Amino acid sequence: MPDTNSPSRAYRATKQQAPSRDYTATKEQAPSRGYTASKEQLLARLRRIEGQIRGIEGMVQDDRYCIDVLTQISAAQAALDKVALGLLDDHAHHCVVGAASATERDEKTAELMAAVGRLMRRG
C-alpha cells in the first residue's frame, strides 16, 4: 500500500489544488512577481549558468579530467543555489509579506516552506 503521507504525494496534492498560472500572458497582463524589479539581472545570471552548463558539456566531450568536470558542476550548482535563495527571499518579501489576507499569507508561507524543503532534499 502506498504511503499517503509521503512528501511527493503531498506535493502532488498541493499542485493539484494550486490555481493554474497562465505563463503566456502579455507584459501588460503579467502579474507582479517578487523578482519583477530584478528580472533582467535574473535572466542574465541564468544565461551565464546556461553557459556554464554548455561548458561542462564541452569538457565531457573533450574527455577532460574528472575532478575538473566535478569542480565546474559544483560551481554551476552553487550559482543555481544563489538564484534560488534570491527567489526565496523575493517570495518572502513580496508574496508572503504582501499577501492581502492572513489566509493568503498562510498559503504563501506554506508554498515557501515546501520550496525550501525541495531545495534541501536535493542531492
VOROMI-601781 format. One record per residue: y, x, z of N, C-alpha, C in turn; residue in one letter. Coordinates in steps of 0.001 Angstrom, whole numbers, padded with zeros to 6 digits, always signed. Layout:
<atoms>
YXZYXZYXZA;...
</atoms>
This chain:
<atoms>
-001178+000845+000000+000000+000000+000000+001242+000891+000000M;+002226+000620-000868+003428+001459-000937+004287+001294+000307P;+004965+002359+000644+005872+002356+001790+007153+001618+001408D;+007387+000454+002019+008566-000340+001663+009845+000207+002272T;+009736+001191+003152+010920+001768+003785+011264+003133+003221N;+010654+003508+002126+010931+004825+001563+012361+004882+001046S;+012984+006061+001107+014365+006190+000625+014514+005790-000831P;+013534+006133-001675+013675+005808-003084+013634+004302-003297S;+012799+003587-002530+012739+002130-002639+014053+001524-002155R;+014572+002045-001048+015854+001550-000536+016965+001823-001530A;+016924+002990-002161+017940+003335-003154+017862+002373-004334Y;+016622+002106-004823+016469+001177-005940+016990-000199-005565R;+016708-000639-004345+017184-001951-003903+018706-001968-003873A;+019321-000885-003403+020779-000797-003370+021329-000815-004781T;+020702-000067-005676+021160-000018-007053+021065-001389-007709K;+020023-002157-007386+019869-003473-007980+020937-004426-007483Q;+021394-004255-006251+022386-005139-005677+023803-004719-006031Q;+023956-003489-006445+025294-002988-006743+025857-003704-007966A;+027151-003978-007963+027741-004624-009130+027677-003689-010324P;+027518-004278-011498+027451-003443-012697+028830-002857-012972S;+028838-001671-013497+030089-000992-013808+030166-000829-015307R;+031289-001193-015890+031478-001083-017329+032165+000248-017627D;+031386+001215-018105+031924+002532-018395+032531+002610-019787Y;+032504+001511-020530+033058+001511-021877+034481+000964-021903T;+035035+000666-020743+036383+000092-020675+037402+001093-021209A;+038471+000571-021781+039533+001432-022282+040331+001984-021114T;+041202+002957-021385+042007+003554-020326+042859+002514-019615K;+043370+001534-020354+044216+000514-019735+043414-000355-018767E;+042133-000545-019040+041293-001392-018218+040536-000609-017149Q;+040473+000699-017268+039664+001508-016363+040195+001415-014941A;+039290+001185-013976+039732+001129-012586+040119+002517-012092P;+040962+002545-011100+041369+003811-010499+040229+004343-009636S;+039902+005588-009815+038866+006254-009021+039532+007311-008159R;+038800+007789-007170+039332+008814-006287+039694+010091-007016G;+039000+010372-008099+039238+011607-008854+040190+011412-010028Y;+040739+010227-010200+041578+009940-011362+042722+010936-011502T;+043373+011282-010407+044520+012192-010455+044122+013588-010924A;+042901+014009-010626+042465+015359-010994+041382+015327-012069S;+041330+014263-012839+040264+014072-013827+040204+015220-014830K;+041335+015669-015337+041330+016750-016324+040790+018042-015721E;+041153+018331-014469+040621+019521-013800+039117+019394-013601Q;+038680+018207-013222+037256+017960-013026+036496+018147-014333L;+037015+017599-015413+036364+017752-016715+036330+019214-017157L;+037401+019936-016901+037430+021365-017257+036375+022140-016468A;+036249+021830-015189+035248+022500-014353+033841+022175-014854R;+033600+020914-015211+032286+020522-015715+031979+021199-017049L;+032999+021389-017886+032784+022113-019152+032428+023577-018890R;+033056+024185-017874+032705+025566-017525+031262+025643-017041R;+030851+024658-016237+029462+024630-015753+028506+024450-016923I;+028886+023593-017856+028066+023405-019055+027909+024730-019794E;+028982+025504-019870+028917+026823-020488+027994+027757-019728G;+028026+027669-018390+027111+028481-017581+025661+028139-017909Q;+025378+026846-018027+024011+026411-018319+023580+026917-019697I;+024468+026830-020675+024139+027369-022005+023904+028877-021930R;+024672+029556-021082+024467+030991-020895+023106+031296-020290G;+022672+030476-019345+021341+030653-018743+020265+030429-019800I;+020458+029421-020618+019513+029159-021701+019407+030388-022618E;+020548+030980-022932+020552+032183-023765+019850+033346-023086G;+020035+033469-021779+019353+034537-021037+017842+034381-021130M;+017370+033153-020991+015926+032912-021085+015442+033214-022498V;+016210+032770-023501+015837+033049-024892+015778+034548-025155Q;+016667+035305-024514+016726+036756-024712+015783+037519-023786D;+014949+036787-023036+013982+037407-022112+014641+038319-021088D;+015759+037848-020523+016456+038629-019503+015639+038682-018217R;+015954+039616-017374+015264+039855-016113+015325+038605-015228Y;+014193+038254-014633+014054+037020-013843+015138+036865-012783C;+015401+037910-012044+016372+037837-010949+017770+037572-011487I;+018095+038117-012634+019399+037847-013246+019536+036366-013615D;+018465+035797-014155+018479+034376-014511+018624+033542-013242V;+017853+033867-012219+017932+033136-010948+019317+033231-010321L;+019948+034374-010442+021307+034553-009916+022275+033612-010622T;+022143+033498-011924+023024+032602-012685+022726+031133-012376Q;+021460+030799-012158+021110+029423-011770+021742+029088-010426I;+021688+030035-009507+022294+029833-008194+023803+029627-008310S;+024434+030385-009174+025881+030239-009379+026216+028874-009973A;+025402+028401-010911+025634+027089-011524+025431+025980-010488A;+024410+026116-009659+024180+025122-008603+025339+025094-007618Q;+025847+026268-007272+026986+026333-006351+028211+025662-006965A;+028414+025861-008253+029550+025233-008936+029388+023718-008947A;+028188+023219-009207+027940+021778-009174+028113+021220-007761L;+027662+021982-006766+027841+021551-005367+029320+021416-005026D;+030129+022347-005522+031568+022285-005261+032178+021040-005904K;+031747+020706-007112+032211+019488-007768+031780+018273-006949V;+030523+018264-006520+030006+017129-005746+030776+016957-004443A;+031059+018039-003750+031817+017945-002498+033222+017414-002738L;+033832+017831-003829+035153+017313-004163+035118+015818-004444G;+034081+015378-005162+033942+013950-005432+033671+013161-004155L;+032870+013730-003251+032631+013067-001969+033929+012939-001174L;+034717+013987-001178+035997+013966-000471+036921+012911-001080D;+036996+012893-002408+037823+011891-003080+037339+010484-002771D;+036021+010294-002761+035467+008968-002470+035828+008544-001044H;+035711+009471-000114+036031+009148+001281+037501+008780+001433A;+038380+009543+000824+039813+009295+000984+040325+008114+000172H;+039803+007925-001013+040320+006880-001898+039549+005570-001757H;+038243+005652-001871+037438+004437-001928+037116+003872-000547C;+036740+004743+000393+036363+004265+001723+037605+003889+002515V;+038532+004824+002670+039732+004566+003461+040591+003488+002802V;+040615+003457+001476+041444+002498+000763+040786+001150+000521G;+039613+000915+001103+038921-000359+000908+039765-001515+001434A;+039666-002646+000743+040500-003806+001065+040095-004500+002363A;+038814-004432+002730+038360-005142+003930+037377-004278+004704S;+037101-004683+005918+036134-003958+006743+034746-004016+006114A;+034402-005143+005531+033101-005278+004868+032996-004320+003687T;+034037-004287+002872+034031-003372+001727+034004-001922+002201E;+034733-001612+003278+034747-000253+003826+033344+000138+004292R;+032642-000804+004924+031266-000533+005355+030352-000283+004162D;+030519-001060+003100+029708-000868+001890+029991+000494+001268E;+031265+000857+001181+031646+002145+000587+031148+003301+001449K;+031177+003120+002764+030666+004153+003666+029169+004328+003473T;+028449+003225+003326+027001+003298+003083+026715+004013+001772A;+027495+003722+000738+027343+004422-000539+027576+005920-000368E;+028622+006260+000388+028956+007662+000629+027802+008379+001324L;+027272+007760+002364+026190+008388+003116+024915+008499+002281M;+024651+007523+001429+023489+007606+000534+023658+008770-000440A;+024874+008953-000940+025143+010070-001856+024973+011405-001140A;+025461+011494+000081+025285+012730+000867+023790+012995+001078V;+023053+011948+001395+021614+012097+001593+020916+012599+000344G;+021287+012077-000812+020676+012542-002060+021009+014003-002328R;+022238+014391-002042+022630+015795-002262+021888+016729-001316L;+021659+016285-000103+020985+017144+000875+019484+017268+000597M;+018886+016263-000012+017440+016297-000306+017112+017194-001488R;+018118+017519-002258+017873+018339-003447+017217+019665-003053R;+016338+020133-003894+015741+021426-003653+014363+021362-003253G;
</atoms>
